[in-house]
Amino acid sequence: MLPPIRCFTCGAPLGHLWEEYSRRVSQGEEPGKVLDSLGVRRYCCRRTLLTTVTYVEELAKYPVYARIREKVVRKYFVESEGGDRVS
């Protein structure tokens, strides 16, 4: 999942807070205090930031996804010399 752009419940913009929030929490600050200092008061917005898990960077490390991507590209997008799809 990517970082949230808006709160899923009320629609308040949160995307501009994500980098600061994640940086400070990774440095060891308490998440609740970070949210207070960033001005996030609504419990729905706090929940959205607290429960967000970004795993896109983690998945990108594994080569199995690169192999799957290559297989799909070869199967559906690479055209042979005659203009037909390669199967």
C-alpha positions in Angstrom: 0.0 0.0 0.0 1.2 3.5 -0.7 1.0 6.3 1.9 -2.5 7.8 2.2 -3.3 11.0 0.3 -6.5 11.7 2.2 -8.2 10.3 5.2 -10.4 7.3 4.2 -13.3 8.5 6.4 -13.5 12.3 6.4 -11.4 13.1 3.3 -9.0 15.5 5.0 -5.6 15.8 3.2 -2.9 13.8 4.9 -0.3 13.2 2.1 1.8 16.2 3.0 2.2 14.9 6.5 3.3 11.3 5.7 7.1 11.9 5.2 7.5 13.9 8.4 5.4 11.4 10.4 7.2 8.4 9.1 10.7 10.0 9.5 10.0 11.0 13.1 8.4 7.7 14.1 11.4 5.8 12.6 13.7 8.0 14.7 11.9 6.7 17.8 9.4 9.4 18.7 6.0 8.2 20.0 3.5 8.2 17.2 0.7 9.9 19.2 3.0 12.8 20.1 4.1 13.2 16.5 0.5 13.3 15.3 -0.3 15.9 18.0 2.6 18.1 16.9 1.6 17.8 13.3 -1.9 19.0 14.2 -3.8 15.7 13.4 -6.7 15.9 15.9 -9.5 13.8 14.4 -9.4 10.1 15.4 -10.2 9.0 11.9 -7.2 10.8 10.5 -5.0 9.5 13.3 -6.1 6.0 12.6 -5.4 6.4 8.9 -1.8 7.4 9.6 -1.2 5.0 12.5 -2.3 1.9 10.6 -0.7 2.6 7.2 1.8 0.0 6.2 4.0 0.8 3.2 5.4 -2.4 1.8 6.0 -1.3 -1.8 9.7 -0.8 -1.1 9.9 -4.2 0.6 8.3 -6.0 -2.4 10.6 -4.3 -4.8 13.6 -6.1 -3.2 12.5 -9.6 -4.3 13.5 -10.8 -7.8 10.5 -13.1 -8.1 8.4 -10.1 -9.0 10.8 -9.0 -11.7 10.6 -12.5 -13.3 6.8 -12.4 -13.2 6.8 -8.9 -14.8 9.2 -10.1 -17.5 7.0 -13.1 -18.3 3.9 -11.0 -18.6 5.7 -8.5 -20.8 6.9 -11.2 -23.1 3.5 -12.9 -23.3 1.3 -9.9 -23.9 3.4 -7.0 -25.1 6.4 -8.2 -27.1 5.4 -8.6 -30.7 7.2 -10.9 -33.1 8.6 -9.8 -36.4 5.3 -10.6 -38.2 3.4 -8.4 -35.9 1.7 -11.2 -34.0 1.9 -11.7 -30.2 4.5 -14.0 -28.9 3.1 -16.8 -26.9 
